[in-house]
Amino acid sequence: MFHFQTRIENVSDLQVLLHTASGGSLTAAARALGITPAAASATLKRLETQLGTRLFERSTRAMRLTPPGQILLEYAQRAFELLAEGESQLDAERGALVGTVRVSAPSDLARTVLMPMFDEFLHLHPGVKLALNVGDRVLDVLRDEVDLAIRYGDLSDSRLVARPLSLAHPVLSASPAYLSRHGTPRMPPDRWTTTASHSFEAGARSACGASVRAANGSRSGSAATGYWMTPRWHANGQFQEPESSS
């Protein structure tokens, strides 16, 4: 059996060295590691005592690595990189997915459909972490470092690789109160005019002022009008798979 000896009693103490060097202070290291500044300071002092040398020059403004500290930092970085690589190899042997995936999605789609899917995916793959950016602002995949963007409509950037996830066929929906007041239409004409002189037409604006934005797949109309155009999955909470191109 292979044995190795080192004066460092706890290799994980080197994390304080790494984070202090990158953050410039013990306070930054403590914040990154989720410990108190006093605990980070005690860990660093323990390392210096075990190695018999000062690792940082301390001042009221910042902490600067000493030459021995710089040498140890370089080896510590390589050591942790090798450990992470070894863990990844073990996970790969087991066929496990690991890592962080940065996802951007529209807020209504995430709330209605995606969150249950994400929960199920994370349950099946506990080694994966999702960093979600949910909102109606379209992020730049390259500039904002997004791994996966889920969007409505056609791509405006031809450099990106896209895969259709669902067909967003719109359906016209109405509240029970609205139908009680104005009746239920028997057929879906291109333009629906009710006895209350409310009109609805995709790509237009309703007579009572509700903005219609059906072209991008999102919900249009409003609760004030009592009717709206929405993708079918908004109504049933499920994607409709696109037809195969083969």
C-alpha positions, 0 to 999 in steps of 0.5 A: 500500500502506498503511503505519503507523508506531509507536514500539512495535517489537513489538505483541505486547509489549502483551500484557505490559501487558494481563496485568500490569494484569489480574493486578496483577504481572509474575509474574502476567503471566509466568504467563499468557503462559508466560514468565519474570518476568525476560522480562516485566520486560524487555518492559515496560521496552522498551515504556516506553523506546520510548514515553518514559514510565512505564506502571506505578508499581511498589511491593513489593506491587503495580503500579499503572497510570500515567495514560499506562499507563491510556490505552495499556491502553484502546487496546491492549484495543481493538486486540487485540479488533479483531484477534481479530474480524478473525481470526474473520471470516477463519475464518468465510469459510473455514467453520471452527469456532473457539472453546472449548466447555465440555462436562460428561459422566459419567465412564463415558460419556466413557471408553467412548464420547465420547473417541474421538468428541471426538478425531475432532471435534478432528481435523476442527476444529483451531480448536476447543478442548474444556474437559472436565469429566468426573465423576459430579457433575451440574453446573449448566449456568448457574452452572458455565458449561457450554456442553454437558452430556451426561446420562442420563435426563430433564431436571430443569430445563425451562428447558434445551434438550435433544436425545436422543443415544441410547437407553440400552436396558439389557442384562444382562451376565455375565462368562465365569467367572460363566457357567462356574460357573452356566450360561447363561440361555436367556431373559431373565426379569424376575427371574434367579435362579441356582443360586447363589441370586443374583438380579437385578432392575432397580431393586433390590439384588442378593442379594450386595449390589451396588447396582443403578442401571439407572434412570439409564442407568449400569452396575449390579452389580459385578465381585464379582457377575460380572453387571451391567446396563448400557446397550447402548453400554457393551457395544459402545462405540457409541450407538444413534440414537433413532428420529425423531419425525416 
